[in-house]
Structures are given as C-alpha cells and as structure tokens.
Amino acid sequence: MRVALLVPAPFETVSGGYAYDRAIVAGLRANGDEVAVLELAGTHPLSDAAAQASARAAWQRVAADTVPVIDGLGLPAFARLADALAARGAVALIHHPTALEPDHDDATRDTLRATERELFGRLGRIIVTSAATAERLASEFAVPRARIAVVVPGTADAPRSEGSGGPGCMILSVGVITPRKGHDVLLRALAKLPDLDWTLTIAGAPRDTEHAAMLRMLAGELGIAPRVTFAGEVVDDALEALWRRADIFALATRFEGYGMAVAEALKRGVPVAVTDGGAVGSLLTPQTGVVTAVGDAAALSRALRRMIFDRPLREEMRAAAWLAGRALPDWNAQAHAFAAALAEGA
C-alpha cells in the first residue's frame, strides 16, 4: 500500500499528536508500506493563505495510486478542495476536532466547527484515536459511525519507574505549555497542600509564551515557586530520567483526544491524577489513578493529598498501574490496525 500523510510542519514537533503520527508512519513502513510525509506550511488550524496554498500544492503531489491521509490539525486548509477529497476517498486522522479546543473563542470554534462538519461529510474514512472522539464525531458532527475507525495510540516498552525514593513525593506533569493543559489548575491544587512534602516538575515546550510566563508568576504568587520546576521541552534520555523518578503523574487538562502521557505513565507503573477533559481519564481505574472535574482545583487537591500522604496506598496504585500498562497495545499492533482501517476505506 502507498500512503501519503499530509500534516502541518514541522513533523518533528514534540506533542502527543505528532508522536502518534510519527509512530504510525514508522510502523507502516516497517510493515512494508510506502509512506510519504508531505509537510504543510502556514498557520493551522485557522488556515491562512500560505496554509491553503501549501495544501493545494501537497494535494497535487499525491499520486493516483496513493491513499491520502490528512492530519486533522491541517484539515481545515483543504476546505476549498472538498470535492477533490471526496472524489479520491481521502482519509482524515482526527486526534480531536479542532473546534473542540477550549483555547479558542466562540467565533473561532463556530468557524472551525462549520468547516470540519462540512469536510467530515466528504471524506471516505475518518480514523480517530479514541472511542470518546468517535462518539463526539457521530453526535456533534453527524459522521456516520460506519465511516469511523478507532485506532488508539500504542505505547513503547519502558522500564518500571523506581520513584523518587522519598521522603518527599516527586510529581511529574508532561504536556506542552498552553491553557488547554490546565497547569494553572494543577498549581492551584498543589498550593493547597503546604503541609505535605512534594515537588512538581512540568516538562513541556512553552507553546504559548505568554501563558508560560503567567504560570511562573502564578507559582510565585501562590508561594510554591521553590517547589516547582519548569523544565521546558524534555525528550529522550532526559525525559526518561524524569519518568524514572516520578512518584505521581498529574495533568489538569481541559481537553484531550486520548491522553498519551497517561498511557506512558501506566506503562512505567506511575499512578495518575488527572481531570476528566475529553478521553484522558478513560485509561484509568480507581486502582491506578484518580479523575476529578475539569477546572476543580479543590477536588484535584483533595485527590492529590491522599496520594501524596498515604504512601502505602501510592505503592498499591503503582503496582496496579504497572499491571495495567502491560495490557496496553504496542505500536506495531496499532500500525497494523491503522493499515486495516485504511484498507476498509479504500
């Protein structure tokens, strides 16, 4: 099978969505498929003229015998090519509809929703990364369920976390710095626990520099700056070292299409505390983590208090998380599932 992935540049962007795309491309290639990655210039998902011109140029490069797969972040740039997409049976890879991003204002959400609803109706197949996203496409975007395939992310093998060793509790949060990730809520939750011995490391690129500066100011205002490390973008061995020492993974996200960082935590046996934004809590059980309401710093604080204070409970959760992580699918299996979804839509 020949496949072309059309995705906003740069393809090496550090995020869960791009990590999924890269892993699927690598898996398809390893299984014998020919995959070309066509990077789109311009601004996405609110596409500017450069994005639309790049989308047209990329589309013209897709050969007739190739399955075109468009990453959802770049899909709105193809709005004027809807007829061509329909004629070719193009496939969209939707991590979550961009209209559901909570960082957008109402007017932007309405514009994106109208564009995505129109494009979703013209595509031959839509691959999503969680059952929750599939449900929302069906209920909110009128996509027939028969045209939706769910291929959740895989997880690579990873060593079991050793933890910090105490006496304190090392909390790790992995996610790019944008308002959607809810780091402000996590800071406010932890600020309510001055009597407990904890530290927080936030590993993520400052995608929104103004928001990143605000978070640093907030940590200072809350009196917890000495306990909080803003590590910036961390990858490879440096990120693995943080995972190795983590006692708890925490993320107060406002919305996730899946929650790859949660899967990474479970794979390493790290218990999880998250908010129920999108599909992020779907991987957890009461034995492996806690899920609280979006934006509720008080509820998240109460959950974290118990996990930080009750070390025997935390050790039980670590063991349960490790077992749950063993059951997660690997990337090779998910690449095969992705290829099957493409074949069904052909």
Secondary structure, DSSP 8 states (H G I E B T S, - for coil): -EEEEEEES-TT--SHHHHHHHHHHHHHHHTT-EEEEEEE-S-TTTT-HHHHHHHHHHHHTS-TTSEEEEETTTGGGGGGGHHHHHHHT-EEEESS-GGG-TTS-HHHHHHHHHHHHHHHTT-SEEEESSHHHHHHHHHHS---GGGEEE---------------SSSEEEEEES-SSGGG-HHHHHHHHHT-TTS-EEEEEE---SSHHHHHHHHHHHHHTT-GGGEEEEES--HHHHHHHHHH-SEEEE--S-BSS-HHHHHHHHTT--EEEE-SBTGGGG--TTTEEEE-TT-HHHHHHHHHHHHH-HHHHHHHHHHHHHHHHTS--HHHHHHHHHHHHHHH-
